[in-house]
Amino acid sequence: MDPEDLNENPDLTLGYLAKQDLYSLSVNDLDDRIASLKAEIERCEAAKSDRGSSKSEAEKLFKF
């Protein structure tokens, strides 16, 4: 898969995940799912933070 394909149309599957039946998952499966979701949250927060710092740097650059 081409990495550019991943950025072209982001797949926000939270709607799908929210509809999944959790009752059929084992405790270990649930633990793995929670760990994966926490890792994704951290990744999103880091990306958000990076964009915030980029914006403030750009604002500093263009202040006169």
Distance bins in CASP14 RR format, pairs under 12 A and 6 or more apart:
PFRMAT RR
TARGET T0000
AUTHOR 0000-0000-0000
RMODE 2
METHOD distances of the structure
MODEL  1
1 7 0 0 0 0 0 1 0 0 0 0 0
1 8 0 0 0 0 0 1 0 0 0 0 0
1 11 0 0 0 0 0 1 0 0 0 0 0
2 8 0 0 0 0 1 0 0 0 0 0 0
5 11 0 0 0 0 0 1 0 0 0 0 0
7 47 0 0 0 0 0 1 0 0 0 0 0
10 44 0 0 0 0 0 1 0 0 0 0 0
10 47 0 0 0 0 0 1 0 0 0 0 0
11 17 0 0 0 0 0 1 0 0 0 0 0
12 18 0 0 0 0 0 1 0 0 0 0 0
12 40 0 0 0 0 0 1 0 0 0 0 0
12 44 0 0 0 0 0 1 0 0 0 0 0
13 19 0 0 0 0 0 1 0 0 0 0 0
13 20 0 0 0 0 1 0 0 0 0 0 0
13 36 0 0 0 0 0 1 0 0 0 0 0
13 37 0 0 0 0 0 1 0 0 0 0 0
13 40 0 0 0 0 0 1 0 0 0 0 0
14 20 0 0 0 0 0 1 0 0 0 0 0
14 37 0 0 0 0 1 0 0 0 0 0 0
14 40 0 0 0 0 1 0 0 0 0 0 0
14 41 0 0 0 0 0 1 0 0 0 0 0
14 44 0 0 0 0 0 1 0 0 0 0 0
17 25 0 0 0 0 0 1 0 0 0 0 0
17 33 0 0 0 0 1 0 0 0 0 0 0
17 34 0 0 0 0 0 1 0 0 0 0 0
17 36 0 0 0 0 0 1 0 0 0 0 0
17 37 0 0 0 0 1 0 0 0 0 0 0
17 40 0 0 0 0 0 1 0 0 0 0 0
18 37 0 0 0 0 0 1 0 0 0 0 0
20 29 0 0 0 0 0 1 0 0 0 0 0
20 30 0 0 0 0 0 1 0 0 0 0 0
20 33 0 0 0 0 1 0 0 0 0 0 0
21 29 0 0 0 0 0 1 0 0 0 0 0
21 30 0 0 0 0 0 1 0 0 0 0 0
22 29 0 0 0 0 1 0 0 0 0 0 0
22 30 1 0 0 1 0 0 0 0 0 0 0
22 33 0 0 0 0 1 0 0 0 0 0 0
22 34 0 0 0 0 0 1 0 0 0 0 0
23 29 0 0 0 0 0 1 0 0 0 0 0
23 30 0 0 0 0 0 1 0 0 0 0 0
24 30 0 0 0 0 0 1 0 0 0 0 0
25 31 0 0 0 0 1 0 0 0 0 0 0
25 32 0 0 0 0 1 0 0 0 0 0 0
25 33 1 0 0 1 0 0 0 0 0 0 0
25 34 0 0 0 0 0 1 0 0 0 0 0
26 32 0 0 0 0 1 0 0 0 0 0 0
26 33 0 0 0 0 0 1 0 0 0 0 0
27 33 0 0 0 0 0 1 0 0 0 0 0
27 34 0 0 0 0 0 1 0 0 0 0 0
28 34 0 0 0 0 0 1 0 0 0 0 0
28 35 0 0 0 0 0 1 0 0 0 0 0
29 35 0 0 0 0 0 1 0 0 0 0 0
29 36 0 0 0 0 0 1 0 0 0 0 0
30 36 0 0 0 0 0 1 0 0 0 0 0
30 37 0 0 0 0 0 1 0 0 0 0 0
31 37 0 0 0 0 0 1 0 0 0 0 0
31 38 0 0 0 0 0 1 0 0 0 0 0
32 38 0 0 0 0 0 1 0 0 0 0 0
32 39 0 0 0 0 0 1 0 0 0 0 0
33 39 0 0 0 0 0 1 0 0 0 0 0
33 40 0 0 0 0 0 1 0 0 0 0 0
34 40 0 0 0 0 0 1 0 0 0 0 0
34 41 0 0 0 0 0 1 0 0 0 0 0
35 41 0 0 0 0 0 1 0 0 0 0 0
35 42 0 0 0 0 0 1 0 0 0 0 0
36 42 0 0 0 0 0 1 0 0 0 0 0
36 43 0 0 0 0 0 1 0 0 0 0 0
37 43 0 0 0 0 0 1 0 0 0 0 0
37 44 0 0 0 0 0 1 0 0 0 0 0
38 44 0 0 0 0 0 1 0 0 0 0 0
38 45 0 0 0 0 0 1 0 0 0 0 0
39 45 0 0 0 0 0 1 0 0 0 0 0
39 46 0 0 0 0 0 1 0 0 0 0 0
40 46 0 0 0 0 0 1 0 0 0 0 0
40 47 0 0 0 0 0 1 0 0 0 0 0
41 47 0 0 0 0 0 1 0 0 0 0 0
41 48 0 0 0 0 0 1 0 0 0 0 0
42 48 0 0 0 0 0 1 0 0 0 0 0
42 49 0 0 0 0 0 1 0 0 0 0 0
43 49 0 0 0 0 0 1 0 0 0 0 0
43 50 0 0 0 0 0 1 0 0 0 0 0
44 50 0 0 0 0 0 1 0 0 0 0 0
44 51 0 0 0 0 0 1 0 0 0 0 0
45 51 0 0 0 0 0 1 0 0 0 0 0
45 52 0 0 0 0 0 1 0 0 0 0 0
46 52 0 0 0 0 0 1 0 0 0 0 0
46 53 0 0 0 0 0 1 0 0 0 0 0
47 53 0 0 0 0 0 1 0 0 0 0 0
47 54 0 0 0 0 0 1 0 0 0 0 0
48 54 0 0 0 0 0 1 0 0 0 0 0
48 55 0 0 0 0 0 1 0 0 0 0 0
49 55 0 0 0 0 0 1 0 0 0 0 0
49 56 0 0 0 0 0 1 0 0 0 0 0
50 56 0 0 0 0 0 1 0 0 0 0 0
50 57 0 0 0 0 0 1 0 0 0 0 0
51 57 0 0 0 0 0 1 0 0 0 0 0
51 58 0 0 0 0 0 1 0 0 0 0 0
52 58 0 0 0 0 1 0 0 0 0 0 0
52 59 0 0 0 0 1 0 0 0 0 0 0
53 59 0 0 0 0 0 1 0 0 0 0 0
53 60 0 0 0 0 0 1 0 0 0 0 0
54 60 0 0 0 0 0 1 0 0 0 0 0
54 61 0 0 0 0 0 1 0 0 0 0 0
55 61 0 0 0 0 0 1 0 0 0 0 0
55 62 0 0 0 0 0 1 0 0 0 0 0
56 62 0 0 0 0 0 1 0 0 0 0 0
56 63 0 0 0 0 0 1 0 0 0 0 0
57 63 0 0 0 0 0 1 0 0 0 0 0
END
